[in-house]
């Protein structure tokens, strides 16, 4: 039994070191954001002015008192 406890202790320490290092990497180091573009083969695309850096402007939702659709006369 002592060898089983020793084995479980070593595995637990290794798992703790790995878990702790992953936590430190996730909390204290941020990746540098960069734009990635990759050409797709055999795909014809449409060139738009909107990209991830400049999102499209969407229509604002109607105000609280206004209704969408037809207005009653």
NORKACOR-V615433 format. One record per helix or strand. SS is the DSSP state (h for helix, s for strand). FROM is the first residue (numbers start at 1). TO is the last residue. If there is no record, write none. Layout:
((SS;FROM;TO) (SS;FROM;TO))
//
This chain:
((h;2;28))
//
